[in-house]
Amino acid sequence: MAETPQISPDIDEADPKTRLILTGERLFAEVGIQGVSMREIASKAGQGNHFAVQYHFGSREGLVQAIFDFRMNQMEPGRGAMIAALEAAGRTRDARSILEVILLPQLHLDGGTNRSYGTFLSQYLLHGDWDEYGHFGGEAPPQLNRALDLLRQRVDYLPAAVAQRRLVNVSLMFLNLLVRHSRMETHEFPETFEHALEDTMEQIVMAMCLPLRLQR
């Protein structure tokens, strides 16, 4: 399985804008994107100005976009390195490798322990207003967009809508593992995370690439 670099922002050392982003992500994950006020986010981020979110981001939607921009930018270098490696190895048609580029960088946000982004992304995929995976309020960043292009080419036998639905489904499968495992103590989980991840990735590849049966 491909390696990706670990990313570990420290909220206590972050500037006020980044503190708002990380606090918003955590609270959106805990109570839903529509379940927390902008005032509470500002307060929990240690901001004396209760309108700090509006000042920096304009609106709730602006904060959501800022969270995606922040996290996507963190994952871009790792995705770029993974794409370069699979291109060098001639594996640009290998579904497992492509899906790893799309999914695995999420493992290493917040030092690999805090899964608030995973829960936040799950909330957004289920309830957010978006048209295409990765284009969450704007264009997908270059390396993610490259991986999505490779995946579209790999499953070009599927109608675009089917491929899009499957990508969302397998992403939720991955995020479910990520979030559930992070909430359990090691002794409560009946298998290692590595074994669970390997099995889940195998399921994801099969679910993504299964030929479509013609409807009668």
HELIX and SHEET records of a PDB file:
HELIX    1   1 ILE A   11  GLU A   13  5                                   3    
HELIX    2   2 PRO A   16  VAL A   31  1                                  16    
HELIX    3   3 MET A   38  LYS A   44  1                                   7    
HELIX    4   4 ALA A   52  PHE A   57  1                                   6    
HELIX    5   5 ARG A   60  ALA A   88  1                                  29    
HELIX    6   6 ALA A   95  LEU A  103  1                                   9    
HELIX    7   7 LEU A  104  GLY A  112  5                                   9    
HELIX    8   8 SER A  116  HIS A  127  1                                  12    
HELIX    9   9 PRO A  142  ARG A  154  1                                  13    
HELIX   10  10 ALA A  160  SER A  182  1                                  23    
HELIX   11  11 THR A  186  GLU A  188  5                                   3    
HELIX   12  12 PHE A  193  CYS A  209  1                                  17    
END                                                                             
